[in-house]
Amino acid sequence: MKGKLVILIGPPAAGKSTWLHQFSGEVISTDDIRRREFGVQYDQQLEPAVWQLAYERLEEYIRSGKDVCFDATNTTRGRRKPLIELAKKYGAGVEGVVFLQELDVLIKRNRSRPPGKKVPEEVIKDKLQELEMPSYEEGFDKIEFLEVFR
């Protein structure tokens, strides 16, 4: 049986990790890998290792036919491309869930996050600005847009 890959797409504080509570499958979170495997919130020097580990876990789950959700910002086509290619390699379906949110709401949510989960406001602005809307041409089988303005 072929599984599916769900790619979460959106800036920090948009509700991606909260959405995961309704997902019943394996979850790969680059934030969790940073914290659990490397003991950091973010370190540019560790990013290649973080993503390598994330890709290895993704391949393991997809190859096993499991449903898996990839929890990261995934705001650009370039960031999503290797995820989609890996899923298609094993015949898995690919779904995108896009979290649309206004900047002021993102900043407000970020301020209420616990220590270790907050990100610099500049990162939120950058990720919102670089957001490339996903398209079926990328290889998605389904794309869902969530607008929760609160």
C-alpha positions as CSV (number, residue, x, y, z in Angstrom):
1,M,0.0,0.0,0.0
2,K,1.3,3.4,-1.0
3,G,1.3,6.1,1.6
4,K,1.1,9.9,1.2
5,L,3.2,12.8,2.0
6,V,1.6,16.0,3.4
7,I,3.7,19.0,3.1
8,L,2.9,21.9,5.4
9,I,3.5,25.3,3.8
10,G,3.6,28.7,5.7
11,P,5.6,31.1,7.8
12,P,6.5,30.5,11.4
13,A,3.5,31.0,13.8
14,A,0.9,30.3,11.1
15,G,-0.5,27.2,12.9
16,K,1.3,24.4,11.1
17,S,2.4,22.5,14.3
18,T,-1.0,23.0,15.8
19,W,-2.6,21.5,12.7
20,L,-0.6,18.4,13.3
21,H,-2.8,17.4,16.2
22,Q,-5.4,16.2,13.7
23,F,-2.9,14.2,11.6
24,S,-2.7,10.5,12.2
25,G,0.6,9.5,10.6
26,E,4.3,9.9,11.0
27,V,5.6,13.5,11.5
28,I,9.0,14.9,10.5
29,S,9.6,18.3,12.0
30,T,12.8,20.2,11.3
31,D,12.2,22.2,14.5
32,D,12.0,19.0,16.5
33,I,15.1,17.6,14.9
34,R,17.0,20.7,15.8
35,R,15.9,20.6,19.4
36,R,16.0,16.8,20.0
37,E,19.0,15.8,17.9
38,F,21.2,18.9,18.2
39,G,19.9,20.8,21.3
40,V,19.5,24.1,19.4
41,Q,16.6,26.2,18.2
42,Y,18.6,27.2,15.1
43,D,22.3,27.1,14.0
44,Q,23.1,27.8,10.4
45,Q,26.1,25.5,10.6
46,L,23.9,22.5,11.6
47,E,21.2,23.1,8.9
48,P,22.7,20.6,6.4
49,A,22.8,17.9,9.0
50,V,19.2,18.7,10.1
51,W,17.9,18.5,6.6
52,Q,19.9,15.4,5.8
53,L,18.3,13.6,8.8
54,A,14.9,14.9,7.8
55,Y,15.3,13.5,4.2
56,E,16.5,10.2,5.5
57,R,13.5,9.8,7.8
58,L,11.2,10.9,5.1
59,E,12.6,8.2,2.7
60,E,12.3,5.6,5.4
61,Y,8.6,6.3,6.1
62,I,7.6,6.8,2.4
63,R,9.4,3.6,1.3
64,S,7.5,1.8,4.1
65,G,4.2,3.0,2.7
66,K,3.4,5.2,5.6
67,D,1.5,8.5,5.7
68,V,3.9,11.2,6.7
69,C,3.7,14.9,7.3
70,F,6.7,17.2,6.7
71,D,6.5,20.1,9.2
72,A,8.7,23.0,8.1
73,T,8.0,26.3,6.4
74,N,8.5,24.8,2.9
75,T,7.8,28.3,1.5
76,T,9.6,27.9,-1.8
77,R,9.3,25.6,-4.8
78,G,13.0,24.8,-4.4
79,R,12.5,23.6,-0.8
80,R,9.5,21.5,-1.7
81,K,11.0,19.9,-4.9
82,P,13.1,17.2,-3.2
83,L,10.2,16.2,-0.9
84,I,7.9,15.8,-3.8
85,E,10.5,13.9,-5.9
86,L,11.1,11.5,-3.0
87,A,7.4,10.8,-2.6
88,K,6.9,10.2,-6.3
89,K,9.9,7.9,-6.4
90,Y,8.0,5.5,-4.2
91,G,4.6,6.1,-5.7
92,A,3.2,8.1,-2.7
93,G,0.5,10.7,-3.1
94,V,1.5,14.3,-2.3
95,E,-0.7,16.9,-0.6
96,G,0.1,20.5,0.3
97,V,-1.6,22.4,3.2
98,V,-1.0,26.1,2.9
99,F,-1.4,28.3,6.0
100,L,-2.4,31.8,5.0
101,Q,-2.1,34.4,7.8
102,E,-1.7,38.1,8.1
103,L,1.6,39.5,9.4
104,D,0.2,41.2,12.5
105,V,-1.4,37.9,13.6
106,L,1.8,36.0,13.0
107,I,3.8,38.4,15.1
108,K,1.2,38.4,17.9
109,R,1.2,34.6,17.9
110,N,5.0,34.5,17.9
111,R,5.1,36.8,21.0
112,S,2.9,34.4,22.9
113,R,5.0,31.4,22.1
114,P,7.1,29.8,24.9
115,P,10.8,30.4,25.1
116,G,12.6,28.2,22.6
117,K,9.7,28.4,20.1
118,K,9.9,32.1,19.4
119,V,11.6,33.2,16.2
120,P,12.9,36.7,15.3
121,E,10.2,38.8,13.7
122,E,12.5,39.4,10.7
123,V,12.4,35.7,10.0
124,I,8.6,35.7,10.0
125,K,8.6,38.7,7.6
126,D,11.2,37.0,5.3
127,K,9.3,33.7,5.2
128,L,6.0,35.5,4.5
129,Q,7.6,37.5,1.7
130,E,9.3,34.5,0.1
131,L,6.2,32.4,0.1
132,E,5.6,30.9,-3.3
133,M,2.1,29.5,-3.6
134,P,2.2,25.8,-4.5
135,S,0.8,24.5,-7.8
136,Y,-0.2,21.2,-9.3
137,E,2.6,21.6,-11.8
138,E,5.0,20.9,-8.9
139,G,3.6,17.4,-8.5
140,F,0.9,17.9,-5.8
141,D,-2.2,15.7,-6.0
142,K,-4.1,18.0,-3.7
143,I,-3.6,21.5,-2.3
144,E,-5.6,22.8,0.6
145,F,-5.6,26.5,1.7
146,L,-6.3,27.3,5.3
147,E,-7.1,30.9,6.3
148,V,-7.5,31.3,10.0
149,F,-7.3,35.0,10.9
150,R,-7.2,35.2,14.6
